[in-house]
Each structure stands twice: as C-alpha cells, then as structure tokens.
Amino acid sequence: MSKYDVVIAIDPDVDKSGVAFLEVATKTLEVSALTFANLLDYLQFVKRESVTASSQRFVVVVEAGWLNSAHWHVRDGDSRRIAAAKGNSAGRNHEVGRKILELCRHYGLDTVEQRPLKKMWNGRDGKITHEELASFTGLMGATNQEQRDAALLAWVYAGLPVRIAKEKMIRKTAVSRKIHKY
C-alpha cells in the first residue's frame, strides 16, 4: 500500500496532459486533461486547499518516457519525415514532463519519475481502453488516452489491485483480432 494518502499522476503532453487524482484509502479517482498553465494552477490549488488543509500526504508521479533506453516508435512504411515528426513529438512531451517535475519540486511537492507502464492492453498500440480501466477502478464518464494513462499510473503506483476477468480479456482480444483481419 502506498505511503501517500493521495497520488496525483500525470501523463505529460504538449497540448493537454492527462491528470489523475487518486485518494488511496477510498479509491476515489478523478481524471482531467489540463494545459500546462492550468496544470500548474491545479497543483498549487491541490497543495494549498485539498491536501495541505486536511494534512494528507501526497505525491506527484510523472510518466517519464525519457527513462526508457529506446524511443523507437517508427512503423514499417513510415517515411523519414514521419519518423522525424514522431521523434520531435516524443521529445516535446518529454520536455513538458521534465518541466512539470521541475515546477513541482520548486513548489516543494514530493515527486516520482516513473517509467511508462508496460503496454499490454487491448487498445491501440497496447494502451488501456476505457472499458478495461473502468472494470477495476469504477471510473465513469468519457476519457481520453492521456487521462486513462494517468489514471492507470496512479492506480498502479498506489499499489491497488488491477483485476480484469480473463473471459472478458480473451473475448475482447478475439473480437479485436477478428476486426483487424478484415
């Protein structure tokens, strides 16, 4: 179990970063997508109002893709221009993550640089789907990929169980394979 009462996890992105706020004891999970400026305001607000006022211990966990030894996202058939664009985009997102960490530390917040979690889900490129995330977190409402990645990061960092019925996973995988064949 986490030594923190609250885990704030962030999946950095140039446009809008995925942000998850998890109260560990109650498993209450909230997700949002925030611009860089709004994220900084949010972190200051959470420290001042939500957490400091109630003396909860919290940590900010940032997905740190730059800790991976390789950043090869090129697919067969990608041109040099596409490969360069993917590298540029990944580098920009990494820099946003580094700046988020720098500012969190400036604010005096506990931080963790977390390697990206293994991509083993049924979504595109092995990413988690909303249905998969909702099955063990109870999260309702629409989510985008950055929000789901942040929520999964918070949940796993807190040491909460990730349980998905094998029947559902097998059925979804079979359906997904069938769809891709056509």
N, C-alpha and C positions, 0 to 999 in steps of 0.2 A: 504494500500500500504506500502511497505517496506520502512524503513528509510535509507536503503542502496541502492546505485546505482548498486552494483554487489553482488551477492550471490554465494559463492563457497560452494557447498555441497559435502560431502564425505561419501561414504558407505565403512567403513573400512573392509579390507580383508587382510589376511596374505600374499597371493600371489600378487594380484593386487587390489588396492582399486578403486572403481568407483568414478569418479570426474566429477562434473558438474560445468560449469562456465556460469552464467546467468546474462546478462545485463538487469536489470529490465525494464527500460524505453522502450527499443526496443524489449524486449522479445527474444533477441538473446541468444541461448542456444548451448553450445558446451559440448561434453562429451568425456571422455577418461578413460582408465584403466591404473593406474600407480603403479609401485613397490613403496615400502616405500621410498627408497632413491630418486627415480625420483619425487615422490610427494613432498618431502621436497625442492628439487631444484625448482620445479614448483611454490610452494608457495612463495619462495623467489623471483623468477622471476616476478610473478604477482604483488607482493608488490612493487618491485623496478621499473619495466618497465611499466606494463599495467595500474596499478591503481594509484600509487603514482605520476607518471609523469603527469597524467591527473586529479589529485586530486579527483578521485572518492572515495566515501565511500564504503567500502566492509566489509563483514563478512564471516567467515568460519563456516559452520554449519556441525557438525559431527553427524551421526546417532549413538546414544548412547544406544545400546541394554541393557547395564548393568543397565539402569534406570528402566527397567521392573522388576516387582516384581517376576515374574516366568520365567524360561528359559527351559520349558519342550518341547522338540522337538522330543520326542520318539513316534513312531507309534506302533500300535498293531503288535505283531510278532517280534519286534526288540529284539535282544539278549542283554545281559548285555554289551558285547564287543561293539556292535553298539551304545548303549546308552552312554557308556563312551567315545567313539570316537566323538560323536556329542557334548557332553559336553566339551570335550577338544578343539574341533574346535571353538565352540562358545566363550570359554574363551580366546583363542588366538586372535580371531578377536576383542574381547572387549579390550584386551590389546593394540592392534595396534591402536584402536580408542583413547584410553587414551593417548598414546604416541604422536599421531598426535596433539591432543589438547594441550599437554604439550609443544610441539615444537612451535605450532602456538602462544601460549602465550609468549613463550621465544622470538619469533620474533616480539612481540608487536601487534599481529593481534587480532581483535575482534573475539570472538568465541562464539558458542552456542552449548550446548549438547542437542540434540533433540531426544526424544523417537522415536522409529520406528513408522512409519505411519501404520494405520490400513490396514490389508491385505484384500482387498475387490474386487480384480480384477479377471480377467478371466484366468490368468496364473497359473502355478503350485503353490500350497500352497497359493493361493490368491494374488500372486505377479502380478505386472503390466506387460502387454505384450508390445512389441514394437508398435504394431498397436494402442493399447489404448493410449500410450504416444504420439505417432505421431499425433493422432487425435486432440489433443488440444494444442500441442506445435509446431507442424510442423517439428519436428526433422526428418531428413532424414539419410539414411545410416544404416548399421547394428549396433546393440548394444547388449551388454551382460546384464545379470541381475543386476550386480553391477552398471553399467552405468545408467540403467533405474531407479534403486532405488535412485541414487544420483540426477538424473535429476528431478524426482518427488519430492524429498525432497527440492531441490532448488526452484522449481515452487511453491510448497505449502507454503514454508517459506516466499517467496516474496509476497504472497497474491494474486497470479494470478489465474484467473478462471480455474477450472477443469470441462470441459463440454464434455460429451460424449453422443451422441444421444442414447436415450433409445432403439430405434429399433435395433441399432447395438448391444447394450449390450444384449438385450433379445435374438436376433438371435444367437449371439456367445455363450451365455450360453446354449441355447437349443442344438446347434451343439455339444458343449463340453460335455453335459450330454449324448447325443446320442453316442458319441465316447466312453465314459467311460463305457457304458453298455456292450459293446462287448468285 
